[in-house]
Amino acid sequence: MEEQHIASAFDRDLERVQAQIMKMGGLVEEAIRLSAKSLETRDEPLAEQVRAGDRAIDLLEEQINEQAARVIALRAPTAVDLRVILSVIKISANLERIGDYAKNMAKRTSVLATMPPVNDSAGAIRRMARLCEEMLKDALDAYIRRDAELAAEVIARDEDLDQMYNALFREFLTFMLEDPRNITACMHLHFIAKNVERMGDHCTSMAEQVVYLVTGNTPDEARPKADQTSLNTKV
């Protein structure tokens, strides 16, 4: 009876902390969407809304870590249950980093709003951000449903995001070579595109946590990375 009581208490604690994870995930999804929209529409008040909203994401991470530590201290979870709690901590850390990247995107929007647009670069970045947002949503769904197959699909999609980033990187190089006046704007846009690419890496890390949580093993194959920009030493 006592063991059943402890198990029930652990389940309730876990439900609470997972609800916080989903709330945090919702805020991060919105931050990605709004930061990309503010860039494309040159909406500085919207960019400021994203920057201000990052504090709520940070606070949720702190609360999740405190709750997870409390569960470990009070419930003494078994090996399997401990794996669940540790996955919560790692996923919240990934969400916090994605929120930071969205905030950084929003910061550069104010600078870019004073410069002429560079082709459809902002629209291309928004399409990247939309893919990243979908990856995040599916990674969270995979976590709640304990769906390793869906998590594996998220991991595979990171290669598509890398390819989109590579294409933009080459475009920015071309724009800068064609007209040096594009250099400042293209550098800002490149950093934003790189932020989105890194968001995808964190979504992939979350999906890998799901695979580990469900199977007890990390994914067998090396993560498919298609970011080759470090190899582009000359045009």
SVG drawing of the C-alpha trace seen along z (x, -y; Angstrom):
<svg xmlns="http://www.w3.org/2000/svg" viewBox="-2 -53 41 55">
<polyline fill="none" stroke="black" stroke-width="0.4" points="0.0,0.0 2.8,-2.4 4.6,-1.7 1.4,-2.3 1.0,-5.6 4.5,-6.6 4.0,-5.6 0.8,-7.7 2.6,-10.7 5.4,-10.3 2.9,-10.1 1.2,-13.3 4.5,-15.1 5.5,-13.9 2.2,-15.1 2.7,-18.6 6.3,-18.9 5.3,-17.6 2.5,-20.1 5.1,-22.8 7.2,-21.4 4.2,-21.7 3.5,-25.2 7.1,-26.2 7.1,-24.5 4.0,-26.5 5.7,-29.7 8.8,-28.7 6.8,-27.8 5.1,-31.2 8.5,-32.9 9.8,-31.2 6.7,-32.2 6.5,-35.8 10.3,-36.4 10.2,-35.2 7.0,-37.2 8.5,-40.4 11.5,-40.0 9.5,-39.5 7.0,-42.3 9.6,-44.6 7.4,-44.9 9.6,-46.3 6.9,-46.2 6.3,-42.5 10.1,-41.9 10.1,-43.7 7.2,-41.4 9.4,-38.4 12.3,-39.8 10.1,-40.6 8.5,-37.2 11.8,-35.4 11.8,-36.1 8.7,-33.9 10.5,-31.0 13.5,-31.4 11.3,-31.4 9.6,-28.2 12.9,-26.5 13.9,-27.5 10.6,-26.2 10.9,-22.9 14.4,-22.3 13.3,-23.0 10.3,-20.7 12.5,-17.9 15.1,-18.3 12.3,-18.1 10.9,-14.9 14.4,-13.3 14.9,-14.3 11.5,-13.3 10.5,-10.3 13.9,-8.5 12.8,-7.4 13.9,-4.0 16.3,-3.9 13.4,-4.1 11.7,-6.9 14.9,-8.8 15.5,-8.6 12.1,-10.4 13.0,-13.1 16.4,-13.7 14.9,-13.9 12.6,-16.6 15.6,-18.7 17.4,-18.2 14.3,-19.0 13.7,-22.2 17.3,-23.3 16.9,-22.8 13.6,-24.8 15.4,-27.6 18.1,-27.7 15.6,-27.8 13.9,-30.7 17.2,-32.5 17.8,-32.1 14.3,-33.5 15.1,-36.5 18.4,-37.0 16.5,-37.0 14.1,-39.6 17.0,-41.8 18.4,-41.9 15.0,-42.8 15.3,-46.4 18.6,-46.8 17.4,-45.3 14.2,-47.4 16.4,-50.5 18.0,-48.8 16.7,-48.0 15.4,-44.4 17.7,-41.9 15.7,-40.0 13.3,-37.6 15.7,-36.6 13.3,-37.4 10.7,-35.2 13.2,-32.3 14.1,-32.6 10.5,-32.5 10.1,-29.3 13.0,-27.9 11.5,-29.0 8.2,-27.3 10.0,-24.0 11.7,-24.4 8.4,-25.2 7.0,-21.9 10.0,-20.0 9.6,-21.4 5.9,-20.6 6.5,-17.0 9.4,-16.6 7.1,-17.6 4.3,-15.4 6.7,-12.5 7.8,-13.1 4.3,-13.1 3.2,-10.1 6.6,-8.3 6.7,-7.9 10.2,-6.9 9.2,-6.7 7.9,-10.3 11.1,-11.3 13.2,-9.6 11.3,-11.6 12.2,-14.8 15.8,-13.8 15.7,-13.1 14.1,-16.5 17.1,-18.3 18.9,-17.6 16.2,-19.5 16.7,-22.5 20.5,-22.3 20.0,-22.3 17.8,-25.4 20.5,-27.1 23.2,-26.1 21.2,-27.6 20.7,-30.9 24.4,-31.0 25.4,-30.8 22.8,-33.5 24.2,-35.9 27.7,-35.4 26.5,-36.2 24.5,-39.3 27.6,-40.6 29.9,-40.0 27.5,-41.7 27.0,-44.8 29.2,-45.6 26.3,-47.8 24.5,-44.5 27.3,-43.3 25.9,-44.6 22.3,-43.4 23.5,-40.0 25.7,-39.5 22.7,-40.1 20.5,-37.9 23.2,-35.2 23.3,-35.2 19.5,-34.9 19.5,-32.0 22.2,-30.3 20.1,-30.9 17.2,-29.0 19.6,-26.2 20.7,-25.9 17.1,-25.8 16.7,-22.7 19.7,-21.1 18.0,-21.6 14.8,-20.2 16.8,-17.2 18.4,-16.9 14.9,-16.8 13.9,-14.0 17.0,-12.1 16.0,-12.3 12.7,-10.8 14.4,-7.9 16.6,-7.3 13.6,-7.6 11.6,-5.0 14.4,-2.5 17.0,-3.2 19.5,-3.7 20.7,-6.7 20.0,-6.7 22.2,-4.2 23.2,-6.3 25.1,-9.5 22.8,-12.6 22.5,-13.5 24.1,-16.9 24.1,-18.8 25.6,-22.1 28.6,-22.4 29.2,-26.1 32.4,-25.6 33.8,-24.1 33.0,-27.1 36.4,-28.8 36.0,-30.3 33.1,-31.1"/>
</svg>
